[in-house]
Amino acid sequence: MKKKRRNHMRKSTILKRLGAFSLCVSLLTGLMPEAVHAADTGKAI
């Protein structure tokens, strides 16, 4: 019984860490500066 509980706790901990890591990466990519250019003019908006 204890082994099943430990395995479940390990899996849930790994999933939580992966979720937190992916959330951090997605938030950091949203902060990256990105120049938006108009379609034909080439001027940055």
C-alpha positions as CSV (number, residue, x, y, z in Angstrom):
1,M,0.0,0.0,0.0
2,K,2.8,2.4,0.9
3,K,4.6,1.8,-2.4
4,K,1.5,2.7,-4.4
5,R,1.1,5.9,-2.4
6,R,4.8,6.8,-2.9
7,N,4.6,6.2,-6.7
8,H,1.4,8.3,-6.9
9,M,3.0,11.1,-4.9
10,R,6.1,11.0,-7.2
11,K,4.0,11.2,-10.3
12,S,1.9,14.0,-9.0
13,T,5.0,15.9,-8.0
14,I,6.6,15.5,-11.4
15,L,3.4,16.6,-13.1
16,K,3.1,19.7,-10.9
17,R,6.7,20.6,-11.7
18,L,6.3,20.1,-15.4
19,G,3.1,22.2,-15.3
20,A,4.9,25.0,-13.4
21,F,7.8,24.9,-15.8
22,S,5.7,25.0,-18.9
23,L,3.7,27.9,-17.4
24,C,6.9,29.8,-16.7
25,V,8.2,29.3,-20.2
26,S,4.9,30.4,-21.8
27,L,4.8,33.5,-19.7
28,L,8.4,34.4,-20.4
29,T,7.9,34.0,-24.2
30,G,5.0,36.4,-23.9
31,L,7.3,39.0,-22.5
32,M,9.8,38.8,-25.4
33,P,9.8,42.0,-27.4
34,E,8.5,41.5,-30.9
35,A,8.3,44.1,-33.6
36,V,5.0,44.0,-35.6
37,H,5.3,45.1,-39.2
38,A,2.6,46.4,-41.4
39,A,1.8,44.2,-44.4
40,D,3.1,46.3,-47.3
41,T,4.9,49.3,-45.8
42,G,7.5,47.5,-43.8
43,K,7.2,50.1,-41.0
44,A,7.1,48.9,-37.5
45,I,3.8,49.5,-35.6
